[in-house]
Amino acid sequence: MLRQPALPALRPLARSLQFLALTALPLWLAGCAVGPDYRRPDAPAVERFTHDALPAATAMADTADGDAQRFLAGRDVPERWWATFGNAELDRRVQQALAHSPTIASAQAALRQAQENARAAGGALFPSVDASAGATREKQSAAASGVPGGAGPFTLYNASVNVGYTLDLFGGVRRGIEAQQAQADYQQAQRDSTYLTLAGNVVTASLQEASLREQVRATAQIVDWQRKTLDIAEQQQKIGARSLSDTLAVRAQLAATEATLPPLRAQLAAVRNRLATYLGSTPAQFDAAPLALDDVRLPQDIPVSLPSQLVDQRPDIRAASALLHAASAQVGVATANMLPQVTLSGSVGSQALSGGDLFSAGTRGAWSLGLGLTQPLFHGGELLHRKRAAQAGLDKADADWQQTVLTAFQNVADALQALEFDA
């Protein structure tokens, strides 16, 4: 059984660690992180989202059909934006979806995974310390041992503690950590986007369900009226008050109306099945109270964020920013890989013919201290092309960010003008 090493046995290791620290500190402090420092691009320098200034309120202010919706510039959209519709069933559905949808669970797990990877990457900034132990059974020849007939067989026990540290002189490790953290930021933006998308899908599907239910009800009423009209037409035809062609026209109109019911019912069933999936259940388990359109009110106040704040609020833009940050850091990683790598190492150990004698007096004198320098000289152009590929990836991420911002501004402009003109 191995004994605990005595404190004197660890003194060479302590001196080695002290030497490593004193050697590494000035080199690390003198080091710099190669590659570009990330800076998020500026938002478009515009004062509004649409070409023409929005009115203070929608056109409903000039009619007697309802209340106008007011545009409130410089206001942020509330986090629970669906609550502005003032419908308890709608709010319950969204809350159930956010609590039970596997899509949310997947996004949360992806975020945790990215965060743990970022924390794991941070470990490269610290020395690695490993303990090892082993036993070897051997017999030496007479020529090797100088003993007639050879030495052994015997068992040699060994135990050691090894320390290694790679100096981050040019910031390659730090850029790698920066890239991993940017990936975590990306997953966080993706999670936020999943929340918004799921809530929007639930609200849209719920309103579609209510609308289709009303269409089915209204169409069924029209069919009943047209059947009564057909009965009257057939009675009038019998007494000669209506021609056959008039009766056939009424029958054709009834048939055309009846033909619209199955597609409407199919759409209603498909929307309910989609709602069940959003809420984290199967269609057979879906049991939600009917949502009536009359119980849903349009919000009177429409918050309109400042264009300069949109890049901080939209999850898709924040996700594109994180990918741009990661691409910027990868350029630094690829650049650092072309530069010298300095590695420090040290170890202290013990060898004995008995496991119980490890780290006892006379067996703990083995130690080592090393300094390694690696300078890439020829890799067939691999490192150069990887750096160029990283730069191309940065250019792509920058273009993707620009496109994401333009699309976001288009989305906001479309929504605002739809509110303005549809009113």
N, C-alpha and C positions, 0 to 999 in steps of 0.2 A: 504493500500500500504506500502511495506517495505521501511524503510529509509536506507540510506547509513550508515554503521557503522562508528561511530566516531573513530578518531585515538586512544584515550585512551582505547577503547575497544579492540584494537588489540595488546596492549602492553603485555598481558599475552601470546599471541601466539608468539610474537617476542621473549620473554624470553624463551619460550619453544623451539622454533627453534634454538636459540643460544645454549641452553643446549644440544639439540640433536646433533648439529654440533660439539660442544666441546667434547662430549662423543664419537661420531662416528669417529672423525678424527684420534686419536691415534690407535683405534682398526683397522680402515681401513688400516692405514699405516703399522701396524704390520702384516696385513694379507698377505697371499701368495696364489698364484693360484696353486691348487693341480693338479696332472696329468702331463703327459709329455709335455714339450715345443716342438712345432713343428719345425722340421728341414727337409727340403726337401732332399731326398736321393741323393747321388752323381750320376752323369751320368756315364755310362760305360767308363772305362779308356782305350779307344782305340783311335788310331790316324787316322783311316779311316773306311769307311763303308763296303767296300768289302774285301774279303780275300786277293786278290792280288791288288797291287797298280793300280789305273786307269792310262791309257795313257794320254798324254797331249792333244790328240785330237782323234776323232773317225777315223775309218779305211778309211773313204771317202777321206782322204788326199792322199791315194795311187791310187786313181782312177780319171777318168776324168768326172765322173757322177755328181759331185757337190762339194760344199765347205764342208770342215770338220767342225765339231762342237767341240769347245774347252771346256775342263773342267777347270773351274777357281776355284781352291781350296781356301777356306776361304772367299768366297763371299756369300752374303745373296741374297735370291730370292727376286726380286722386288715385291712390293705390288700389282701392276697391271701387274702380270706376263703374262696375256693373250695378252697384248699389244706387246709382243716380237714377235708375229706371224705376225705383220705388216698388219692386215686386218681391215679396218674401219667397215665393217658390223659385224664382229665378236666382235669387241669392243662395238658396239652399242647394240648388243644383250645382252652382259654381263651387261652393264650399265642398260638396261631396266629391266633385271631380278633382279638386286640388288635394284632397286627402286620400283618395283611393286610386287615382289613375296610375297605372304602371309607367306611363310616360314620365310623370313627375319623379317616381322612384328611380327610373333609369338616369334622368338628368342629375339627381342628387348623388347617385353613386358615381357617376362620371366625374362630378366635381370633387368628391372625396378622393377618388383615385388620383386625379391631377394634383391635388394638394399634397397627398402623401408622396408622390413622385418628386414634387418640388422640395419637400423636406428631406427626402432621401438624397437628392442632388447636393443639398447643403452640407452633407457629411464629408464631401470631398475637400472642404476647407480645413479639416482637422486631420492630424496624424492617425494612421491606422495602427492598432495594437492588437497582436494576435499571440495566443499561447499555443504551444505545440508540445506533444509528448509522444514517445515511442519506445519500442524495445526491439533490438536486433539480436538474433541468435546466429553466431558465426564461429568458424574455426579457421585459424590462420596456418598457412603452410610453414614448413621449417625455414624456407628461404626468406619469407616475409617476417617471421617472428624471431629468427635466430635461435630458436629452441629446437633441439633434436626431436623429431616426430611431430613438430608443429605445436602451436598453442591452442588450447581450447579443447572441446567447444565451450563457449561461454556466452552469456547474455549481457548485452550492453544496453543500459537504460539511459535515456536522454530526455531532458525537458528544457524548454527555452521560451523566452518572451521576445517577440520581434516587433520592431517599430519601423514604419515607413511613412514618408511624407513627400509629396510632390509640390515643389514651390510653384505657386501661381504667379510667376514673374510677369506674364503678359496678359493675365486676366482671362485665359481660356476657361478655367473652372468657373470663375465668376460669371462669365457670359453664358456658360451652360446653365448655371443656376437661374440666371435672369430669363433664359428661354423657357425653363421649366415653370417658373413663376408666371410667365406670360401665358403659358398653356393653362395654368390654373385659372387665371383671369378670364381666359376665353371660355372655359367650361362654366364659370360663374355667370358670364353673360348669356351663355346658351341655356343655363338653368332658368334665368330670369325670363328669357325669351319663351321658354317652354311654358312657364306660368301664364304669361300674357296670351300666348297662342291658344292654350287650352281654354282659358277663360273666354276668349273671343269666340272660339268654336262652340262652346256650350251656349253662349248667349245667342249666337247666330242660328244654331240648330233649334234652340228653344223657340225663337221667334218664327222660324220656318215651320216648326211643328204647329204652333198656334195658327199661323196663317193657313196652312194646308187643312187643318181641321175645320176652320171657318169656310174654306172653299168647298170642302166635301159637304158640309152642312147646307151651304147655300145651293150647291148644285143639286143635292137631293131634294130640296124644296122646289127648285125649278122643275125637276123631273115630275114631282107630284102634281104641280100645276099644269104641266103640259099633258100629263095623262088625263087629268080632268077635262082639259080643253079638247083632247082627242075623243073622249067619251061624248062630249057635247057635239063635236063635229060629226061623229058617226050617227048620233040620233038625228041631227039636222039633215044628214044625207038620206036617212031612211024616209023622212017625210018630204024630201025633195027641196029642202031649204038650202042645201049646200051641195056643190058638185063633188064628184069623186076626186077630181084633181086637188081640190082644196083639202079634202080629208087626207089624201096621200101626202100633201105638203106638211100638214100638222104631224102626221106619223113620222115623216122623215126628220123633222125638227126634233121630235122626241127621241128618235134613235140616235141622232147626232149628240144630243145632250147626255143621253145615257152612256154613250161611248167615252165620254170624258171622265166618268166616275172611276173606272178601274185604274187608269194612270195616276189620278190624284191619290187614290187609296194606296197604290204602290209607292208613290213618293212619300206619303205620310208614314208608311211602315218603314221605309228605308231611313228616314230621318230619325224615327224613334230608335231604330237599331243603332244608328250612329251615336245618338245621345247615350245609349246604354254603354257603348264602348268608351265614350268620353268620361262617363261617371264610374268606370272601373267595374262594370258588371256585364253579364251576358244579356242578350235580348230577352231570354226567358225570365231573367231575374229583374228586369227593368220594371219598376213600379213607381211612377211619378205622377203627382197630381196634375190634372190638365192645366195648362197655362192659357189664360184668356187674354187676347190682345187689348181688350178694354181695361184690363187691370195693369197694363204697362204704360207708363207715362214717359214722354220724352223729357230729358233734362232741359231746364230752361237756360242754364248757364253752361256755355261751351268754353272751357279753358283752352287758351292758345299759347303754348310756350314760346319763348323768344327763340329765334333761329339759332342764336349763338349757344343756347343751352341744349339743343336737340342732340348734339353729339355725346352729351353726358347722360341723357335720359334714354335714348333708344338702345335696347340690348343688342340689336344687330350691328349698330355702329361700334358699340363697345367691344363686341366680339371681333370685328374687323380691326379695331385698334390693337387688341391683344395679339392677333396674328401678325400684325405689322411689327409689334414689339418683339415677338419671338423671332421673326425673320431678321430683324436688325441684330439681335443677339447672336444668331447663327453665323452671321458674317464675322463677328468677333471670334467665335469658336474656330471657324475655318482658318482665319488669319493666324491665330495662336498656334494652331497645329503645324504651321510652317516654320515656327521659331524654336529656339532651343528649349529643351525640357530638362529641368534640374530635379533630381530625386535624392533625398537623404534617407539613409536606412541605418538601423542599429539593432543589436540583439544581445541578450545575455542568457546564458544557459548553464546546464550542469550535466555531466556524464558520470555514471557510476555502474558498477557491476551488480548492484542490488538496488531495487526500487526504493527501499527504505533509506538508502544513503544519499539520494539526490539532494542537492543543495546543502550537504554537510561539508565540514571543513575538508579542503583538498579536492573537492569535486566541482566547485562553482567558479572556476577561473575562465570559462569560455565566454568570450564576448567579441563583438565586432562593431565597427562603425564605418559606414561607407557614404561616398558622395558620387552620384552618377550624372553625367551630362550627355544628352542625346540631341544631336542636330540633324534633322532630315536633310539628306544630300540629293538622293535621286529616288523618286518613286514613280517614274514613268509619267510625270505630269499629273498624277492623281491629286495631290494636294492643291496645286494651282487651279485645276479645273473644279475641284470641290469649292474653293473660294469663289470662283466665278459663278458657279451654280448658286451659292448662297447669296451673292449679289443680285443675280437674276431673280431669286426668290423674294428678295427685298423689294425689287422693282415691281414684281407682280403684286405683292401684298399692298404696296402703296397704291397701285392702280385699282386694286379691289376695294381699298378703303374709299378712294374717291368715288367709285361707282356706287358703293353702298350708301354714301352720304347723298349722292344725287337721287338715288331711288327713294331714300327716306324723305327727302324734301318733296319729291313728286307725290308720294303717298299722302303726306300731310296736305299738300295743295289740293289733291283730288278730293280728299275727305271734306275739307273746308268748303270747296266750291260745290260739292254735292249737297251739303247742308244749306248753302246759300240759295242755290237754284231750285232744288227739289221742294223747298218750302213754298 
